[in-house]
Amino acid sequence: MEFIIKISQFLLSLSLLIVLHELGHFIPAKLFKTKVEKFYLFFDVKFSLFKKKIGDTEYGIGWLPLGGYVKIAGMIDESMDKEQMALPPQPWEFRSKPAWQRLIIMLGGVTVNFILAYVIYVAISFAYGDADIKVDSLKDGYWIDNPTLIDIGFKTGDKVLAINETPIVNDSDIGFNLISAKSITINRGGEEKIIDLPEDFLGQYSSSKSKLNFEYRVPFMIAEVPDSSLNAKKDLKVGDIITSINGKPLKYFDQLEEATKGLENSTVAVEILREDNTTIKKELYLDKEGKFGVLRTINPPRFEELGYYDIFRKEYTFGESFAAGGRKFTKTITNYFDQLRAIFNPSTGAYKGLGGFKAIYDQFPSAWSWPYFWGLTAFLSIMLAILNLLPIPALDGGHVMFLLYEMISGRKPSEKFLERAQVIGFFILIALVLFANGNDIFKAITN
C-alpha cells in the first residue's frame, strides 16, 4: 500500500509538471502559427500507449516515463528529423519564424514552470498558512544520529543557534541553510561553540547511510502494533507514549537504545501516557534486538500540548498569500542555486548526492498529504525550470543560447552546426541522467 501511495504521488506530480511544461512551448507555437506535429506525455520510443491526431497535432502518452516533448516542425531537436530539414523552409515552420518568436517559444516551458511554482506557493500559503517549530523552544536540543555529524563533533542535545552567522529561528531554517554551511554555532550545556564543517561535508553527508540531520527530539509514540509483534495482544493503542522502562524515565525516543541495553529477550515494566492524559502500567516484551516490535509516529500538536516544543503558526488572507508565496518561491530558487553551485564544485563532494528518479520518488511520503504533495511539486517545478535553462544543447537553455547569439550577432548558426551541437548535448544529457540514476542504484546497493 505504501508503494502505491508513493508511486501515485510521484507519477501525478511528474505528469502535471511535464504536461504544463510542454504546454508552455505548445501555446506560443500555436499563437505564432507554428505547426506542432506531436504533443506527448512520456516518450513513445517505438510505440505509444495512447495516441490521437487532432488537426495537425498527434497527442499521445508514451511508455517511457523519463519526460515528455512537443515536436515542432522545422526545429532541430531530439527527433533529428533530417529529411524535413533538408527541404526548403515553410512559413509554418519554427526555422522560418523571427528570432524573437522562436525565443518566446523556447522559453515558454520554463516560464510556465516558474509561474506554476509561484501559484502553488501562493495557494499553499492561503490554504494552509505556515507552521514551524521554534528552535529556542527545544529545551533539550536536537537528536544527532547521523555518523557524519557525530564525527564532525555534534552531539545529541546540541541547540543550533546559527549557520554561517545567520541566526536560526525556525526548524526549517536549518535545512535551507545547511547546503551552504561552512560553520554552525551551537549551545551545548549552556556554552556556545562554533563547529567548522569540512569542505567536503556535503559529500560525506550524501554518502552516509543515515539521511537524518538535526532531528528535533520527540517522545516514543506508538502508531501501530503489527499482528506479528510480541506485544500484539497487550492492548496498546495508537497515540500511546512510553514514558518509562523499568522505572527509568524515557523522555525522548532517542533514549530508547540506552534504556533497553542489556534487556534483550526479556519482559520489562513500562509506564504509558494515553491520549486522555491518564498513565497506565504494563509489562511488555523486548525482542532479541531490544525492540518492542511496534511502529512509532510523531504528532506535532500533541507534542506541543505536552510541552516538547512550540509551533509557530501564521495564517494569511488572500491578499497576504501573494507576498508569502513570493517569499517561499524566492527562497526555494536561492536554495536550489546553492545546491547547483555545490554540485558543480568537485571539492564539496556534493555531486555524490545527485539523484535521479528514485531520489525524487523517495521524497514523497508514505501517507498522502496534499500540503506536502503540492510543496514538493512546486520545488520540482522550480528544479525542472532551472535545469532546463542550463546552456546544454538538447535542453531549452541550449536553444536559448544559440538564439541569443543569433539576435546579438545577427548571424544564424548553420543547421549542420546545430545538428552536431544537438548530438553532443544529447550525449551530455544521457551521461548526466545515467550518473544521477546510477547514484540511486549505488546507494540502494551499499545502504
Secondary structure, DSSP 8 states (H G I E B T S, - for coil): -HHHHHHHHHHHHHHHHHHHHHHHHHHHHHHTT--EEEEEEEEEEEEEEEEEEETTEEEEEEEEEEEEEEEETT--STT--HHHHHS---TTSGGGS-HHHHHHHHHHHHHHHHHHHHHHHHHHHHHH-EEEEBGGG-TT-EE---HHHHHHT--TT-EEEEETTEE--BTHHHHHHHTT-SEEEEEETTEEEEEE--TTHHHHHHHSS----SEE---EEEEE--TTSTTTTS---TT-EEEEETTEE--SGGGHHHHTTT-TTEEEEEEEE-TTS-EEEEEEEE-TTS--S-EEE--HHHHHHTTS--EEEE---HHHHHHHHHHHHHHHHHHHHHHHHHHT-GGG-GGGG---HHHHHHHS-SS--HHHHHHHHHHHHHHHHHHHTSS-TTSHHHHHHHHHHHHHHS----HHHHHHHHHHHHHHHHHHHHHHHHHHHHHHHH-
